Amino acid sequence: MPQIIKPESAWADAHGRQEQLDEHIRNSKSAYFGFKKVSEDEKTAETARHFDQVARKYDLMNTLLSFGIHYAWKRLAVRMMGLKSADRVIDVCGGTGDLAIMAAHRVGPIGRVTIFDINRTMMDAGRPKVIREGLENRISFVQGNAEFISFPDNYFDAAMVGFGIRNVTHMETGFREMHRVLKHGGKLMCLEFSKPTFPLFRWVYDLYSFYAMPLLGQLIAQNRAGYMLLTESIRLFPTPDELADRLRRIGFARVTYHSLTNGIAVIHTGVKS
């Protein structure tokens, strides 16, 4: 019989969360892939393999596992960016393009959205959605590493990353790159999973995450390990306050965050001053 997870047992403490930061990763030359420690290069390669495996069922699994709530989270996150007609937006780790499609409707016919992702398989899975929405003239796909964004300084009006920054080996470098390519006054939005705030709800969430999610991953996507990885990576991510502090140190001003669904997800925003 599987051991029942205690409410606090799986969540990293402050020291464990510090190990996700660039300085520690570079000093130790290792990073976490889920709860497993690997070399920096190995994490990048393992992450690419993971998304190759889940790309075909990625959207379906997101909807099933979140009971469809992820669409409401994404709509609110894009609305909080305050996008304007003709804005240029980059969707870092944009994957199958949900956020990009929502943003493209807001920037209008002369606005442009770039989906920037290291994984071509994920972007290929999103292309049919872009075509169905009639947005192929507004949305472009560029393959690349979030740590080395292949655009010039001060190029975009807005940058967003949704449920992807956890997978970047050097997370702070990714944020610094987003800061670099933003125009002065440009807005950053980061939507990411976090730790539920109410203890009883968190206990139920732990049970769901460690048992139901991997089981559904096996039954529907034939990938139990990939959905255990998702569960583990969430529990190593910085708290909302810690992430807000890091964004300020990188150079973002007016950093705020908004918790969603008892803290399961959090929207951070900031402005390049």
N, C-alpha and C positions, 0 to 999 in steps of 0.2 A: 504494500500500500504506500503511495507516495507521501512524503513528509509534508505536512501543511506548513506553508510559509508564514512566519510571524510578521506582523504589520511593518516593522522597521527593518527586518533582516536583510532585505535585498537592496535597500537604498544606500548609496555610497555616503560616507561621512565627508566632512569638509576636506580632510586629507585626500581621500579618494577622488573627490571632484577636482582638487588641485592638480592631480596627475593627468587630467585631460587638457591642461594648458600647455601652450607651445614651449615655454621655457623648460618645463619638466620633461616633455617629450624629446626635445633636442638634447638635453643633458643625459637622459637615460637611453636615448636612441631606441626607445620602444613606445608603443601606444596600445591602447585597449581596442580590441575588436570584439564587441560584446564584453564578457567578463574575462576573456583570454588576452594575455599580453603577447604582442607580436612586435616585430621590427616595424619601423616607420614605413618602409617600402612595402612590406608584406601587408600592412593594413590597407594601403591604397589598392593593391592587387586583389586582396580578398573582398574588398568592398565592390570593386568592379565585377568580380565573379558573382557576388550575391545579387546585384541588380540585373545582370544578364539572366539569371535564373528566375527572378520574380517579375520581370517586365511585363510578360504577357498577361498575367493575372493581377497586376499591381493595382489598377483602379478598382476592380471588383473586390479585392481583398480589403482595400481601404474602406470601401462602403460597407461591407459586411462587418468588419471588426469595429468600426465606429458607429454602427447603426445609422449611417448616413450623416452623422453630425459634422463630419469633416468639411462638408460643403458649406455649412453655415459658418464655421470657423474661418474658412478661406474667404467667403464673401465679406465678412466683417473686417478681416485683415486688409483686404484690398481697399475697402471703403475708407479705412483709417489712414491710408496713404494720401488721400486728397488729390488724386491724379487729375490732371487737366488735359484738355484737348491739345493734341500735338506733342505731348510729353514723350520722351524716350525712356524706356524702362528696361532693366535687365533682371531676369528671373534666374538667379544663381541656383545651381542644383535643381533646375526647373523640371527635369524628368518628363512626365507625360503631359505637362502643360496646363493643369487646372488653373493655377494662379495667373499664368500668362494670358489665358483666354479671358478671364474676368477682367484683367487689366486692359487688354486690347479693346474691349467694349467701352471702356472709360476714356481711353486716349483718342478715340475717334479715327476717322479715315486717314488723317495725316500723321497720327501718332504711330510709334513703332515699339514693339516689344521683342526682346531677344531672349530666347531660352538658351541658357548656357549651362551645359552639363557634361561631365566627363564620360557618361555612358551613352553611346549611340543607340543601343538597344532600347533604352527607356525613351529616348526622343522619338525613335521610329514608332514606338507604341502610341505616342501622342499625336503624330502627324494626322491620322484620320480624323481625330477630334477637331483639330484646327481647320481642316478642309470642310468638315460638316458644318462648322460655324461660319464658313465663308470668310475666314480671317487670314488666309495664306498670304495676303499682301501686307498684313500688319505684323505678323509674327514670323520671325526667322529663327533658325536653329544653328547654334554654334557649339561644336564639341571642344571641350577644354577643361582644365583643372582649375577649380575655384581658387587655388593658391596662386595662380598665374593668369589672371583674367586678360584676355588678348584684345583689350581696347585701351585707347589713350586716356590720360588723366582728364578729369572734369568733363566727361562725355555724356553721362546719363542724368536725367532729372530725378530718377528714383531707382532704387535697387531693392530687391526682395529675395528672401530665401525661406522656403516653407518645408519643414520636416527634412531638411537636408544637411544643415550645418553640423549635426552630430557625426555625420559620415566623413567629414573633411578631416584629414589627419592632423593638420595644424589649423585648428579652428580660428584662432586669432588672426593668423595670416589671411585666411579667407575674408574675415571682416575688414582687415586693413586694405585688401584689394577692392572690396566694395566701396570703402571710404575713398580710395584713390580715384576710382572711375566716376564717382559722383561729382556733379557740379556743386559749387558752393551754394548752400541752401537746399541741396537735394536731400531727399528723404530715404532713410533705410527702414525696412520692415522685416522682422524676423518672426516667423511663426514656428513654434517648436513645442514638443511635449515637455511636461514637467511633473512635479510631484503633487498629487492631490492633497488638499489642505486638511480635510476632515478625516480623522483617523479611521473611523469605521468604514467610510467610503473607500479610503486608501487600502484597507484590508481586503475588501471585496474586489477592488481593482487589481490587487496583487494576485489573488486567486484566478481571476479572469485572464490576466496577462500571462501567468506562468503555466496555466493548464489549458484553458479554452483556446487562446490565440494560437499556440503551437499546434494544437489538434486540428483546428480549422485550416491552418497553413498546410498541414499534411494532407487533409482530405480534399482540399480545393486546389491548392497550388503544388502539391507533392513536394513541399519544402518546409518541413518542421523546423529545421535548424535556422532557416532564414527568419522565421517569426519569433524564435527564441532570441535571436540576435537583436531584433527590434526591441523586445522586452528588456533585455539587458542594457542596451545602449542608453535607453531612456533613464535608467537608474544611476547612470554615471554622469549625467549632464549637470552643468552648474544650476544653482537655484536662480530664480528670477532676479533677486538682488545682486547675486554674484555676476550674472551676465550683464546686467545694467551697468555695474561698476566697470567691467571690462570694456564695454562699448564707450564709456566716457573716457577711459584711459587711451583708447585708440584715437579719440578725437571727435566723437559724436557729441553734440549738444542736445539739450531738451530731451534727454532719454527718459522714456516712460514705458510702463508695461501694463498689460490688461489681461487678467486671468480669465479662463474660459472653463465652464463645466467643472466647477470645484477644483480648478487648478490643473486638470489633465493636460491642458495646452495653455500657452501664454503667447501673447503678441507683444513684442518689443518694437518700439519705434525710436528713431533718433534722426538728427539733422546734421549734415556736414556744415560746420560754421565757417 
